[in-house]
Amino acid sequence: MFKSMLTRRNAMLGAAALVAAVTLAQPAAAITPDEIKARGKIIVGIQGDNPPWGFVTSGGKQDGLDADIATLFAKELGVSVEFVPLEVNNRIPALTAGRVDVLFATMAMLPDRAKAVQFSKPYVANAIVLIGPKSAEIKTNADMAKFTVGVAKGAAQDTQVTKNAPEGTTIRRYDGDAASVQALVSGQVDTLGGNIFYMDRVNKARPGEFENKLEFQKLYNGACTRLGEKEINAALNTFIDKIKTNGDLKAVYDKWMKVPVPEFPEKLEGIPFAAN
């Protein structure tokens, strides 16, 4: 009898462990705008050290273009915003695990990423470039072979440098944008894969020494939610349409980008703007 009781107990414990394992393996539950409103705040994943997109000020405040856009979206929902600063590599995991409700985190809209997250309509444009010394002869992709190239690991610039660099090029991958910029200005690498706004940071550290050498890819950034979250995706798209027409996006662009708001594409191949 005692043995029978142990057998039943072990079976129950085994079943409980199986349920727990399945629960942990499941993706985060979908979130809706009504649930966010009921909670009273939206939790936003953002980059913590990548001006002008997202960064933390010396006073501890999250700032930047993405922070301003996210704050406008929170205002649209009638809630407060809580920012969770993220590195490049943990942006998508933080979303899919449910740590954040949405990403406004310099998320370049790429087909491979669209398999893991749901993009909104684009709200900002960017380009992936190679930055190098003004004195360096870099006119074609083939010229990259002569130089050591730094990139933020897992970012769009990592993908483009890896794709375009000749075989044998030395590519050094760093944990985030700030580390890769520091590698360039400190002389750890000769050149840097980045976006069009890296030059401002490089110039502040080493004025007048570097310039954009090559352009690999034009990109658009969108907000990201989890796959299948139709309501929050629809709310984001309605919001983005609104700020494009009412002047709010222009005001954010004037503040951070200091360039005109571009024309945005109606579609991007392999990247749906609306959740299925």
C-alpha positions in Angstrom: 0.0 0.0 0.0 2.8 2.4 0.9 4.5 1.6 -2.4 1.2 2.3 -4.2 0.9 5.6 -2.5 4.5 6.5 -3.5 3.7 5.5 -7.1 0.6 7.7 -7.2 2.5 10.6 -5.5 5.4 10.4 -8.0 2.9 10.3 -10.9 1.2 13.4 -9.6 4.5 15.2 -9.2 5.6 14.1 -12.6 2.3 15.5 -14.1 2.7 18.7 -12.2 6.3 19.1 -13.5 5.1 18.4 -17.1 2.4 21.1 -16.8 4.9 23.6 -15.4 7.4 22.8 -18.2 4.7 23.3 -20.9 3.6 26.5 -19.3 7.1 27.9 -19.3 7.6 26.9 -22.9 4.5 28.7 -24.1 4.9 32.2 -25.5 3.7 35.2 -23.6 -0.1 35.7 -23.6 -1.4 38.3 -26.1 -2.0 41.8 -24.8 -4.7 44.2 -26.0 -5.1 47.9 -25.8 -8.0 47.5 -23.4 -5.8 45.4 -21.1 -3.1 48.1 -21.2 -5.7 50.8 -20.4 -7.0 48.8 -17.5 -3.4 48.4 -16.2 -2.8 52.1 -16.6 0.6 51.9 -18.3 2.3 50.5 -21.3 5.7 48.7 -21.0 8.0 49.7 -23.8 11.2 48.0 -24.8 13.7 50.6 -26.1 17.4 50.9 -26.7 19.3 52.3 -23.6 22.4 53.7 -25.2 21.9 54.5 -28.9 21.2 58.3 -29.5 19.3 59.8 -31.2 17.0 56.7 -31.1 16.9 55.8 -27.5 19.2 56.6 -24.6 19.2 57.4 -20.9 20.1 60.9 -19.9 22.5 61.8 -17.0 19.4 62.5 -15.0 18.2 58.9 -15.5 15.4 59.8 -18.0 14.8 57.7 -21.1 15.0 60.0 -24.1 15.4 60.0 -27.9 13.2 59.7 -31.0 11.8 56.3 -30.0 11.1 57.5 -26.5 9.1 60.5 -27.9 7.1 58.3 -30.3 6.4 55.8 -27.5 5.3 58.5 -25.2 2.9 59.8 -27.9 1.5 56.3 -28.3 1.0 56.0 -24.5 -0.8 59.4 -24.6 -3.0 58.1 -27.4 -4.0 55.2 -25.2 -4.5 57.4 -22.1 -1.9 55.6 -20.0 1.6 56.2 -18.6 4.7 54.7 -20.2 7.3 52.5 -18.5 10.6 52.0 -20.4 12.7 48.9 -20.3 16.2 49.7 -21.8 17.4 46.8 -24.0 20.6 45.8 -25.9 20.4 44.9 -29.6 20.4 41.1 -29.0 17.7 41.0 -26.3 15.1 43.2 -27.9 13.1 40.4 -29.6 13.5 37.9 -26.7 12.2 40.6 -24.2 9.1 41.0 -26.4 8.4 37.4 -27.0 8.9 36.5 -23.4 6.4 39.1 -22.3 8.8 41.4 -20.5 7.5 44.3 -22.6 4.3 45.0 -24.5 5.8 46.7 -27.5 9.2 47.6 -29.0 10.1 51.1 -30.1 13.7 50.1 -30.3 15.3 51.0 -33.6 13.8 47.9 -35.1 14.8 47.7 -38.8 12.1 46.1 -40.8 13.6 42.9 -42.2 11.9 39.8 -43.5 13.7 37.4 -41.1 12.6 39.5 -38.2 9.0 39.5 -39.5 8.9 35.8 -38.9 9.5 36.4 -35.1 7.6 39.6 -34.5 4.7 41.6 -35.9 5.9 45.0 -37.4 3.7 48.1 -37.6 3.7 50.5 -40.5 7.1 52.2 -40.7 7.5 55.5 -38.8 11.2 56.4 -39.4 13.8 55.8 -42.2 17.4 54.9 -41.8 20.4 53.5 -43.8 23.2 51.1 -43.0 26.6 52.5 -43.8 30.3 51.9 -43.4 32.2 54.6 -41.5 35.9 55.0 -42.0 38.8 57.5 -41.8 38.6 60.3 -44.3 42.1 59.4 -45.4 41.2 55.7 -46.2 40.6 54.6 -49.7 37.2 52.8 -49.5 35.2 53.2 -52.6 33.8 49.7 -53.1 32.9 46.7 -51.0 36.2 45.0 -52.1 38.2 47.7 -50.4 36.8 46.5 -47.0 39.2 43.6 -47.0 42.1 45.9 -46.1 40.5 47.0 -42.9 39.1 45.6 -39.6 35.4 46.3 -39.3 33.5 46.6 -36.1 29.7 46.0 -35.8 27.0 45.7 -33.1 26.4 41.9 -32.9 23.1 40.8 -34.3 22.1 44.3 -35.6 21.2 45.1 -39.2 24.7 46.5 -39.7 26.2 43.1 -38.7 24.0 41.4 -41.4 25.0 43.9 -44.1 28.7 44.0 -43.3 28.8 40.2 -43.2 26.9 40.0 -46.5 29.0 42.7 -48.4 32.5 42.3 -47.0 34.9 40.2 -49.1 35.9 36.8 -47.8 38.6 37.0 -45.3 37.7 40.5 -44.0 38.2 40.7 -40.2 34.8 41.5 -38.6 34.7 42.2 -34.8 31.3 42.0 -33.2 30.5 44.0 -30.0 27.6 43.9 -27.6 25.6 46.9 -28.7 26.0 50.2 -30.5 27.9 52.1 -27.8 30.6 49.4 -27.6 31.0 49.2 -31.4 31.4 53.1 -31.6 33.9 53.0 -28.8 35.9 50.3 -30.6 36.2 52.7 -33.6 37.1 55.8 -31.7 39.6 54.0 -29.5 41.4 52.4 -32.4 40.3 48.8 -31.8 38.9 48.6 -35.4 39.6 50.7 -38.5 36.1 51.0 -39.8 32.6 50.6 -38.4 29.3 49.3 -39.7 26.6 51.6 -38.5 23.6 53.7 -39.4 23.5 57.2 -40.7 23.3 58.7 -37.3 26.4 57.1 -35.9 28.6 59.9 -37.3 27.3 62.4 -34.8 28.6 60.2 -32.0 31.9 59.5 -33.8 32.5 63.2 -34.5 32.0 64.1 -30.9 34.7 61.7 -29.9 37.1 62.3 -32.8 36.0 65.5 -34.6 36.6 65.6 -38.4 38.5 62.3 -38.7 35.8 60.0 -40.1 33.1 60.0 -42.8 30.4 57.7 -44.3 32.2 55.6 -46.9 29.7 53.1 -48.3 25.9 52.7 -48.1 24.7 49.1 -48.0 21.0 49.3 -47.4 18.1 51.7 -46.9 15.9 50.7 -44.0 12.7 51.6 -42.3 11.9 51.1 -38.6 8.6 50.0 -37.2 7.2 49.2 -33.8 7.0 45.5 -32.9 4.4 43.4 -31.1 4.1 39.7 -30.7 2.8 37.6 -33.7 -1.0 37.3 -33.8 -1.7 40.4 -31.6 -4.2 42.0 -34.0 -5.7 44.6 -31.7 -2.5 46.2 -30.5 -1.0 46.1 -34.0 -4.1 47.8 -35.4 -3.9 50.5 -32.7 -0.3 51.1 -33.6 -1.0 51.5 -37.3 -3.9 53.9 -36.6 -1.6 55.9 -34.3 1.3 56.0 -36.9 -1.1 57.2 -39.6 -2.3 59.9 -37.3 1.1 61.3 -36.3 2.1 61.3 -40.0 -0.8 63.6 -40.8 -1.2 65.8 -37.7 2.4 67.1 -37.6 3.5 65.1 -34.5 6.0 62.9 -36.4 7.4 66.0 -38.1 8.0 67.6 -34.8 9.9 64.6 -33.5 11.9 64.4 -36.7 12.8 68.2 -36.4 13.9 67.6 -32.9 16.1 64.5 -33.4 16.8 63.9 -37.0 16.9 67.5 -38.4 15.9 66.2 -41.8 12.5 66.2 -43.6 10.1 63.3 -42.9 10.6 60.9 -45.8 7.9 59.2 -48.0 7.1 55.8 -46.5 6.4 52.7 -48.6 2.9 51.3 -48.7 4.4 47.8 -48.5 7.7 46.0 -48.0 8.3 42.6 -49.5 8.1 39.8 -46.9 7.1 42.2 -44.1 3.3 42.5 -43.4 2.2 45.6 -41.6 -1.0 44.0 -40.3 -1.3 41.0 -38.1 -3.1 37.9 -39.5 
